[in-house]
Amino acid sequence: MELEGKLNPTLSLPEILQFLSMGKLTGTLTVQHGNYCVRLHLRRGKLVNSSSLGRPRKLGQMLVNQGLVPRHDVEEALRYQRSLPNSPPLGQILIERGLITRDQLRQAIRLQLEEEMWDLFSLQEGSFKFDYGDENSVGEVLVELDVEPLIIEGTRRLDEWVRIVRNIPGDHAIPVLRPLATEDAREEMQLSDSEWKVLSLINGVANVGSIAARSGIGKFETYRVLNSFLASGYITIRLPDDQDRITETYAPFELDAVVPQEDPDLDHPESTGSTSARILAMFVRRKAAEERGELPPQPREPATIREFPTPVEFVTELVNELVAALCEQHEFYQGQRDDKLIERLWQTVVMAFPKADLLQASGNKLDAGQFTRFAQVVGTKGPFETILNDTLEALARLLKLLFVIAAERMGTRAARKFFTEFCRDFRQRSTIRDSGEFYFQEYAEKIYA
């Protein structure tokens, strides 16, 4: 018997899961709504895994957000995983390296499964299909969740969620602390551990989505805490001044799902572009004419080798010059909004990498001056090393965002060629005084991974 159909108000996901649970069935339930697709794996009627947990980087980000594993250890484990022909799960690698315990991994997976289930419960339409399987196809099981308690809790949360979203419109909203009326009010605050955790993440810059990702208590619980702060007068909610379409589409939290598609024979369609883009294109055509010998070449500055104190300053300047070069390409540049592309992208990157906030963005420039001053005072080892590593990972994520955007505008092959040649040339013209374990070739591969 096939289990397949459409979700609707009379046939909801909780009812389907309840049927599978009562029948103690084993297999995979696929739920799809537009581009959103999740596969839930069940064994003898209990939820044991989901497709989102099968993505190693998402699991790694979750462990970092919960403070269980430093980010650079996760990145190192991911590199090791990719180097193996039959790679074990990321969680197993982290356990074998003594970075987390099996119980810690189990608790993290349980939280993620519960969060995903409650998100699915809110779907009013879509399609579902259940494929029967045997117990061997499920793989290693670290967590088994009974469906009945999930359904009860999910129903309760849906009712409360309706009230919460009236006050907090979405992940893009930004909580802002209000000054306390008196100093005594601070002493009178009686907050739980979860509430203190959320309160510590409110800085007037991080949005609700970033706080929920980093709180370690789940999205619903974070929203609930913020709503209680709002009712108590501890915070206000403001909307961002400029919600940028690009940064919403390629948010750092979901970037691993964005894969530039290989182009057909033509790398990109013809595009007239804006007036500014056409003017810039004149300079591009002039350069081509110079190379063909049709025009005398413009005088060029002799190449000089520049020294950077640490890899952070090196990559920061690489980003600055790369963006300037991209905006000179008529296929890439789309008008004045691109004049603040880095500023907008960096705002979203810092949401996922808060320790990288020593770098400041303005327009299409990143400024590493504050980072450099801190590094000169405290050194790059010890506690500051974590900040250095997180900042490098944030810059890698920024470069990947730029590559995805360039691939869509210029074509994947053209964008890869442009990035590869530019990065190689920049590296040849630079030295890094304190490079440590920074290997640029390995670092650059993250752009296309």
C-alpha positions as CSV (number, residue, x, y, z in Angstrom):
1,M,0.0,0.0,0.0
2,E,1.3,3.4,-1.0
3,L,1.1,6.4,1.4
4,E,1.1,9.5,-0.8
5,G,-1.0,12.6,-1.1
6,K,-1.6,16.3,-0.5
7,L,-1.5,18.1,2.8
8,N,-4.7,20.1,3.6
9,P,-6.7,21.2,6.6
10,T,-8.4,17.8,6.9
11,L,-5.2,15.8,6.4
12,S,-2.3,17.4,8.4
13,L,1.2,16.2,9.0
14,P,0.6,15.4,12.7
15,E,-2.2,13.0,11.6
16,I,0.1,11.3,9.1
17,L,2.9,10.9,11.7
18,Q,0.4,9.6,14.2
19,F,-0.7,6.9,11.8
20,L,2.9,5.9,11.1
21,S,3.7,5.9,14.8
22,M,0.7,3.7,15.7
23,G,1.6,1.3,12.9
24,K,5.2,1.2,14.1
25,L,6.4,1.6,10.5
26,T,9.9,2.0,9.3
27,G,10.9,4.1,6.3
28,T,11.2,7.7,5.0
29,L,8.5,10.4,5.0
30,T,9.2,13.1,2.4
31,V,7.4,16.4,2.8
32,Q,7.5,19.0,0.1
33,H,6.1,22.5,-0.1
34,G,7.4,24.5,-3.1
35,N,11.2,24.4,-2.9
36,Y,11.2,23.3,0.7
37,C,11.8,19.5,1.0
38,V,12.5,17.5,4.2
39,R,12.9,13.8,4.6
40,L,12.0,12.3,8.0
41,H,13.4,8.9,8.8
42,L,11.4,6.6,11.1
43,R,12.2,3.3,12.7
44,R,9.4,1.3,14.3
45,G,7.2,4.4,14.4
46,K,9.8,6.7,16.1
47,L,11.5,9.7,14.5
48,V,15.3,9.0,14.3
49,N,16.7,11.4,11.7
50,S,16.0,14.0,9.1
51,S,17.6,15.1,5.8
52,S,18.7,18.4,7.3
53,L,20.9,16.6,9.8
54,G,22.5,14.8,6.9
55,R,24.2,18.0,5.8
56,P,27.5,18.0,7.8
57,R,28.0,21.8,7.7
58,K,24.6,22.4,9.2
59,L,25.3,20.0,12.0
60,G,28.7,21.7,12.6
61,Q,27.1,25.2,12.6
62,M,24.6,23.9,15.1
63,L,27.3,22.6,17.5
64,V,29.2,25.8,17.2
65,N,26.1,27.9,17.9
66,Q,25.5,25.9,21.1
67,G,29.0,26.5,22.2
68,L,29.9,22.8,22.2
69,V,32.8,22.9,19.7
70,P,35.0,25.8,18.5
71,R,34.4,26.7,14.9
72,H,38.0,26.0,13.7
73,D,37.8,22.5,15.1
74,V,34.6,21.9,13.1
75,E,36.3,23.2,10.0
76,E,39.3,21.0,10.5
77,A,37.0,18.0,11.0
78,L,35.1,18.8,7.8
79,R,38.4,19.0,5.8
80,Y,39.4,15.6,7.3
81,Q,36.0,14.2,6.4
82,R,36.3,15.4,2.7
83,S,39.7,13.7,2.4
84,L,38.4,10.2,3.2
85,P,37.0,8.0,0.5
86,N,34.3,6.5,2.7
87,S,33.9,9.4,5.1
88,P,32.3,8.8,8.5
89,P,29.6,11.2,9.8
90,L,30.9,14.5,11.2
91,G,29.5,13.7,14.7
92,Q,31.6,10.5,14.8
93,I,34.8,12.3,13.9
94,L,34.2,14.9,16.6
95,I,33.5,12.2,19.2
96,E,36.7,10.3,18.2
97,R,38.7,13.5,18.5
98,G,37.4,14.0,22.0
99,L,35.7,17.3,21.1
100,I,32.2,16.3,22.2
101,T,30.7,13.4,24.0
102,R,28.0,11.1,22.5
103,D,25.5,12.6,25.0
104,Q,26.3,16.1,23.8
105,L,25.8,15.1,20.2
106,R,22.6,13.3,21.1
107,Q,21.2,16.4,22.8
108,A,22.1,18.7,19.9
109,I,20.5,16.4,17.4
110,R,17.3,16.0,19.5
111,L,16.9,19.8,19.7
112,Q,17.3,20.1,15.9
113,L,14.9,17.3,15.2
114,E,12.3,18.9,17.5
115,E,12.7,22.3,15.9
116,E,12.3,20.9,12.4
117,M,9.2,18.9,13.4
118,W,7.5,21.9,14.9
119,D,8.3,24.0,11.8
120,L,6.7,21.3,9.6
121,F,3.5,21.2,11.8
122,S,2.7,24.7,10.6
123,L,2.4,23.6,6.9
124,Q,-1.1,23.9,5.7
125,E,-0.4,22.6,2.2
126,G,2.1,20.6,0.3
127,S,2.7,17.0,-0.6
128,F,3.9,13.9,1.3
129,K,5.1,10.4,0.4
130,F,6.1,7.6,2.6
131,D,8.6,5.0,1.3
132,Y,8.9,1.8,3.3
133,G,12.3,0.6,4.3
134,D,14.0,-1.9,6.5
135,E,15.8,-1.0,9.8
136,N,19.3,-1.4,8.2
137,S,18.5,1.5,5.8
138,V,18.1,3.9,8.6
139,G,21.8,3.8,9.6
140,E,23.2,4.7,13.0
141,V,20.5,6.0,15.4
142,L,21.6,8.4,18.1
143,V,18.1,9.7,19.0
144,E,14.6,8.2,19.0
145,L,11.7,10.6,19.4
146,D,8.2,9.5,20.3
147,V,5.8,11.1,17.9
148,E,2.8,11.5,20.3
149,P,4.5,14.0,22.7
150,L,5.9,16.0,19.7
151,I,2.3,16.3,18.4
152,I,1.0,17.5,21.7
153,E,3.8,20.0,22.2
154,G,3.7,21.1,18.6
155,T,-0.1,21.9,18.8
156,R,0.5,24.0,21.9
157,R,3.4,25.9,20.3
158,L,1.3,26.7,17.2
159,D,-1.3,28.3,19.3
160,E,1.3,30.4,21.2
161,W,3.2,31.1,18.0
162,V,0.1,33.0,16.5
163,R,0.3,35.4,19.5
164,I,4.1,35.8,19.3
165,V,4.4,36.7,15.7
166,R,1.9,39.6,16.2
167,N,4.7,41.3,18.2
168,I,7.8,39.9,16.5
169,P,7.2,39.9,12.7
170,G,10.1,37.6,11.7
171,D,13.7,36.7,11.8
172,H,14.7,40.0,10.2
173,A,13.4,42.1,13.2
174,I,16.1,43.6,15.5
175,P,15.6,43.6,19.3
176,V,16.9,46.7,21.0
177,L,17.4,47.0,24.8
178,R,15.6,49.8,26.6
179,P,17.3,51.7,29.4
180,L,16.0,50.6,32.8
181,A,14.0,53.1,34.8
182,T,16.2,52.8,37.9
183,E,19.4,51.0,39.0
184,D,17.2,49.0,41.4
185,A,15.3,47.6,38.5
186,R,18.4,45.7,37.4
187,E,18.6,43.9,40.8
188,E,14.9,43.1,40.6
189,M,15.3,41.2,37.3
190,Q,14.6,37.5,38.0
191,L,15.6,35.7,34.8
192,S,16.1,32.0,34.0
193,D,19.3,30.7,32.4
194,S,17.7,30.7,29.0
195,E,16.5,34.3,29.4
196,W,20.0,35.5,30.5
197,K,21.4,33.7,27.4
198,V,19.1,35.5,25.0
199,L,19.5,38.8,26.8
200,S,23.3,38.6,26.4
201,L,22.9,38.3,22.7
202,I,20.9,41.5,22.2
203,N,23.1,44.3,21.0
204,G,20.9,46.4,18.8
205,V,22.6,44.9,15.6
206,A,21.9,41.1,15.7
207,N,18.4,40.2,14.3
208,V,16.0,37.7,15.8
209,G,17.2,35.0,13.4
210,S,20.8,35.4,14.4
211,I,19.9,35.4,18.1
212,A,17.8,32.2,17.7
213,A,20.6,30.5,15.8
214,R,23.2,31.3,18.5
215,S,21.1,30.9,21.6
216,G,21.3,27.1,21.8
217,I,17.7,26.9,23.0
218,G,15.8,26.7,19.7
219,K,13.9,29.1,17.6
220,F,10.5,28.9,19.3
221,E,12.0,29.3,22.8
222,T,14.0,32.3,21.7
223,Y,11.0,33.9,20.2
224,R,9.0,33.2,23.4
225,V,11.7,34.8,25.6
226,L,12.0,37.8,23.3
227,N,8.2,38.2,23.4
228,S,8.3,38.1,27.3
229,F,11.0,40.8,27.2
230,L,8.8,42.9,25.0
231,A,5.8,42.6,27.3
232,S,8.0,43.4,30.3
233,G,9.4,46.6,28.6
234,Y,13.0,45.4,28.5
235,I,13.3,45.6,24.7
236,T,11.7,47.2,21.7
237,I,11.6,45.8,18.2
238,R,12.7,47.7,15.1
239,L,12.8,46.6,11.5
240,P,16.1,47.0,9.5
241,D,16.4,50.2,7.4
242,D,17.3,48.4,4.2
243,Q,16.2,44.8,3.7
244,D,18.3,43.8,0.8
245,R,17.0,41.2,-1.6
246,I,20.5,39.7,-2.1
247,T,21.2,39.2,1.5
248,E,17.8,37.6,2.2
249,T,18.3,35.2,-0.7
250,Y,21.8,34.2,0.3
251,A,21.7,34.4,4.1
252,P,24.9,32.8,5.6
253,F,22.8,30.3,7.6
254,E,21.4,28.8,4.3
255,L,24.3,29.4,2.0
256,D,25.2,25.7,1.8
257,A,22.0,25.1,-0.1
258,V,23.0,27.6,-2.8
259,V,25.0,25.9,-5.5
260,P,25.7,27.8,-8.7
261,Q,24.6,25.7,-11.7
262,E,26.9,24.9,-14.5
263,D,26.2,27.0,-17.5
264,P,25.4,25.9,-21.1
265,D,27.6,26.9,-24.0
266,L,27.0,30.6,-23.3
267,D,28.3,31.6,-19.9
268,H,25.7,34.4,-19.5
269,P,22.9,36.1,-21.4
270,E,23.5,39.5,-22.9
271,S,22.5,42.3,-20.5
272,T,22.3,46.0,-21.2
273,G,22.8,46.9,-17.6
274,S,22.5,50.3,-16.0
275,T,23.9,53.6,-17.3
276,S,26.8,53.3,-14.9
277,A,27.4,49.8,-16.0
278,R,27.6,50.8,-19.7
279,I,30.0,53.6,-18.9
280,L,32.2,51.1,-17.0
281,A,32.0,48.8,-20.0
282,M,33.6,51.4,-22.1
283,F,36.7,51.1,-20.0
284,V,36.6,47.3,-20.3
285,R,36.4,47.6,-24.1
286,R,39.3,50.0,-24.1
287,K,41.4,47.5,-22.2
288,A,40.6,44.9,-24.7
289,A,41.5,47.2,-27.5
290,E,44.8,48.0,-25.8
291,E,45.6,44.3,-25.6
292,R,44.9,43.9,-29.4
293,G,47.3,46.8,-30.1
294,E,44.6,49.0,-31.4
295,L,45.2,51.7,-28.7
296,P,48.3,52.7,-26.9
297,P,48.3,51.0,-23.4
298,Q,47.7,53.1,-20.3
299,P,50.7,53.5,-18.1
300,R,50.6,50.9,-15.2
301,E,52.1,51.1,-11.8
302,P,54.9,48.6,-11.3
303,A,53.9,45.6,-9.2
304,T,55.0,45.9,-5.6
305,I,55.0,43.3,-2.9
306,R,52.8,44.2,0.1
307,E,53.2,42.8,3.6
308,F,50.3,42.1,5.8
309,P,50.6,41.5,9.6
310,T,48.1,38.5,9.7
311,P,46.0,36.5,7.3
312,V,42.9,38.6,8.3
313,E,44.4,41.9,6.9
314,F,45.5,40.0,3.8
315,V,42.0,38.6,3.1
316,T,40.3,41.9,4.0
317,E,42.3,43.7,1.4
318,L,41.8,40.9,-1.1
319,V,38.0,41.3,-0.6
320,N,38.3,45.1,-1.1
321,E,40.3,44.9,-4.3
322,L,38.2,41.9,-5.6
323,V,34.9,43.9,-5.3
324,A,36.4,46.9,-6.9
325,A,37.5,44.7,-9.9
326,L,34.1,43.0,-10.0
327,C,32.3,46.4,-10.2
328,E,34.4,47.3,-13.2
329,Q,32.8,44.4,-15.1
330,H,29.7,45.4,-16.9
331,E,28.3,41.8,-16.6
332,F,28.5,42.1,-12.8
333,Y,27.8,45.7,-11.9
334,Q,24.1,46.5,-11.6
335,G,24.0,50.1,-10.5
336,Q,24.3,52.2,-7.4
337,R,23.0,49.5,-5.0
338,D,26.2,47.6,-5.7
339,D,28.2,50.5,-4.4
340,K,27.3,49.2,-0.9
341,L,27.3,45.5,-1.6
342,I,30.0,44.6,0.9
343,E,28.4,46.7,3.6
344,R,25.1,44.9,3.2
345,L,26.6,41.4,2.9
346,W,28.9,41.9,5.9
347,Q,25.9,42.8,8.1
348,T,24.4,39.4,7.4
349,V,27.7,37.5,7.7
350,V,28.4,39.0,11.2
351,M,25.0,37.6,12.3
352,A,26.4,34.1,11.9
353,F,30.0,35.1,12.9
354,P,29.6,37.6,15.8
355,K,33.3,37.4,16.8
356,A,34.2,38.9,13.5
357,D,32.7,42.3,14.4
358,L,36.1,43.9,14.8
359,L,36.0,44.3,11.0
360,Q,34.0,47.3,10.0
361,A,32.3,47.7,6.6
362,S,31.4,50.9,4.8
363,G,30.3,51.0,1.2
364,N,32.4,48.5,-0.6
365,K,35.3,48.6,1.9
366,L,36.2,46.5,4.9
367,D,38.4,48.1,7.5
368,A,40.6,45.8,9.6
369,G,42.2,48.6,11.6
370,Q,40.4,47.7,14.9
371,F,41.3,44.1,14.5
372,T,45.0,45.0,13.8
373,R,45.2,47.1,16.9
374,F,43.8,44.4,19.1
375,A,46.2,41.8,17.6
376,Q,49.1,44.1,18.2
377,V,48.2,44.5,21.9
378,V,47.2,40.9,22.8
379,G,48.9,38.8,20.1
380,T,47.3,36.3,17.8
381,K,47.7,33.3,20.2
382,G,45.7,32.4,23.3
383,P,42.1,33.7,23.6
384,F,42.5,36.0,20.6
385,E,43.2,33.0,18.3
386,T,39.5,32.1,18.3
387,I,38.6,35.6,17.2
388,L,41.2,35.4,14.4
389,N,39.9,32.0,13.2
390,D,36.2,33.1,13.3
391,T,37.1,36.3,11.4
392,L,38.8,34.2,8.7
393,E,35.8,31.9,8.4
394,A,33.5,35.0,8.2
395,L,35.7,36.4,5.4
396,A,35.5,33.0,3.6
397,R,31.8,33.1,3.8
398,L,31.7,36.6,2.4
399,L,33.9,35.5,-0.5
400,K,31.6,32.6,-1.2
401,L,28.6,35.0,-1.2
402,L,30.3,37.2,-3.7
403,F,31.1,34.1,-5.9
404,V,27.5,32.9,-5.8
405,I,26.3,36.4,-6.9
406,A,29.0,36.7,-9.6
407,A,28.1,33.2,-10.9
408,E,24.5,34.2,-11.3
409,R,25.4,37.5,-13.1
410,M,28.4,36.5,-15.1
411,G,28.0,32.7,-15.5
412,T,29.7,30.1,-13.3
413,R,32.7,29.4,-15.6
414,A,33.4,33.1,-16.1
415,A,33.1,33.8,-12.4
416,R,35.3,31.0,-11.4
417,K,38.0,32.1,-13.9
418,F,37.8,35.7,-12.7
419,F,38.1,34.7,-9.0
420,T,40.8,32.2,-9.6
421,E,43.0,34.5,-11.6
422,F,42.4,37.5,-9.3
423,C,43.2,35.5,-6.1
424,R,46.4,34.0,-7.7
425,D,47.6,37.4,-8.8
426,F,46.9,39.0,-5.4
427,R,48.7,36.2,-3.5
428,Q,51.8,36.6,-5.7
429,R,51.9,40.3,-4.8
430,S,51.6,39.8,-1.1
431,T,53.3,38.4,1.9
432,I,52.0,37.6,5.4
433,R,54.2,38.3,8.3
434,D,52.5,36.0,10.8
435,S,50.8,33.4,8.6
436,G,50.7,30.6,11.2
437,E,48.8,27.6,9.8
438,F,47.1,29.7,7.1
439,Y,47.4,28.1,3.6
440,F,45.9,30.3,1.0
441,Q,45.2,27.5,-1.6
442,E,43.2,25.5,0.9
443,Y,41.4,28.7,2.1
444,A,40.5,29.7,-1.4
445,E,38.9,26.3,-2.1
446,K,36.2,27.3,0.4
447,I,34.9,29.9,-2.0
448,Y,33.7,27.2,-4.5
449,A,33.0,24.4,-1.9
